[in-house]
């Protein structure tokens, strides 16, 4: 019994000692959190340590957001850290968004961070709109080319001002899609113009055509404005195409004429062959004429009409005579 009491006493003393050590380790952090307005308990910090989550980082992030007047749940912060996210960057981005008047919560920014995007750049691009060159310099194209309905080609360079849409940043298309759509819209606007003079006089026709089509749908950007930085006249593509078409038609006509000429030559050759055949037949007929003359000499009727048998009257006259 005495041994049992000793064991109980030692166990109680060890528990008290461990509790004192744990309390000493987390008491300073708890006091700091309490003084900063962060609602967290020592058992919660102990459980964080057991889940291999450093409570110091969680408390520091919570203090940063609390001092900035931003509300966030400790469980969301801990989940973001366990998922491998950068809770410090998310907290700073949330504070910047709050100061800029952007309505967004910690979970949305955490999703953006876990999607592999930079939350700092996302918030900065929303606060300060970004300018995109169209065409993009990485594409290697110096300009966007289009042809008006009058056949004149135009070269256009544009700049598009976009603002990041934080609510569509996860799953939305990026900058290349916006630049490609704007390039397509420029070509469509040029092709819809009746004359290139209209676009040279009023380049805003292109911008109005693009802004009215909603090209930013499905992307993580919002097109704020668009400016035509340069527009120049190219060659008369319509005339060149007509010239090429005329040359092609000429070659086709020449080929058909050559076919008719070859057919005429073949027909002429055939007529010459038939003429030669007729002449040979004439010579053959002329060759039979001497034979017929000789046969007539033999029969003694050359130049004399062939005797006809006497009629009935002639026979009666002969008898009466």
Secondary structure as the mmCIF struct_conf table of DSSP 4:
data_model
#
loop_
_struct_conf.conf_type_id
_struct_conf.id
_struct_conf.beg_label_comp_id
_struct_conf.beg_label_asym_id
_struct_conf.beg_label_seq_id
_struct_conf.end_label_comp_id
_struct_conf.end_label_asym_id
_struct_conf.end_label_seq_id
HELX_RH_AL_P HELX_RH_AL_P1 UNK A 2 UNK A 35
TURN_TY1_P TURN_TY1_P1 UNK A 36 UNK A 37
HELX_RH_AL_P HELX_RH_AL_P2 UNK A 42 UNK A 50
TURN_TY1_P TURN_TY1_P2 UNK A 51 UNK A 52
HELX_RH_AL_P HELX_RH_AL_P3 UNK A 55 UNK A 67
TURN_TY1_P TURN_TY1_P3 UNK A 68 UNK A 69
HELX_RH_AL_P HELX_RH_AL_P4 UNK A 74 UNK A 82
TURN_TY1_P TURN_TY1_P4 UNK A 83 UNK A 84
HELX_RH_AL_P HELX_RH_AL_P5 UNK A 87 UNK A 99
TURN_TY1_P TURN_TY1_P5 UNK A 100 UNK A 101
HELX_RH_AL_P HELX_RH_AL_P6 UNK A 106 UNK A 114
TURN_TY1_P TURN_TY1_P6 UNK A 115 UNK A 116
HELX_RH_AL_P HELX_RH_AL_P7 UNK A 119 UNK A 127
BEND BEND1 UNK A 128 UNK A 128
STRN STRN1 UNK A 130 UNK A 134
BEND BEND2 UNK A 135 UNK A 135
HELX_RH_3T_P HELX_RH_3T_P1 UNK A 137 UNK A 139
TURN_TY1_P TURN_TY1_P7 UNK A 140 UNK A 140
BEND BEND3 UNK A 142 UNK A 143
STRN STRN2 UNK A 144 UNK A 147
TURN_TY1_P TURN_TY1_P8 UNK A 149 UNK A 150
BEND BEND4 UNK A 151 UNK A 151
STRN STRN3 UNK A 152 UNK A 164
HELX_RH_3T_P HELX_RH_3T_P2 UNK A 166 UNK A 168
TURN_TY1_P TURN_TY1_P9 UNK A 169 UNK A 171
STRN STRN4 UNK A 173 UNK A 173
HELX_RH_AL_P HELX_RH_AL_P8 UNK A 175 UNK A 192
BEND BEND5 UNK A 194 UNK A 194
HELX_RH_AL_P HELX_RH_AL_P9 UNK A 196 UNK A 201
TURN_TY1_P TURN_TY1_P10 UNK A 203 UNK A 203
HELX_RH_AL_P HELX_RH_AL_P10 UNK A 204 UNK A 211
TURN_TY1_P TURN_TY1_P11 UNK A 212 UNK A 218
STRN STRN5 UNK A 219 UNK A 219
BEND BEND6 UNK A 220 UNK A 220
STRN STRN6 UNK A 221 UNK A 236
HELX_RH_AL_P HELX_RH_AL_P11 UNK A 237 UNK A 299
TURN_TY1_P TURN_TY1_P12 UNK A 300 UNK A 300
BEND BEND7 UNK A 302 UNK A 304
HELX_LH_PP_P HELX_LH_PP_P1 UNK A 305 UNK A 310
HELX_RH_AL_P HELX_RH_AL_P12 UNK A 312 UNK A 320
#
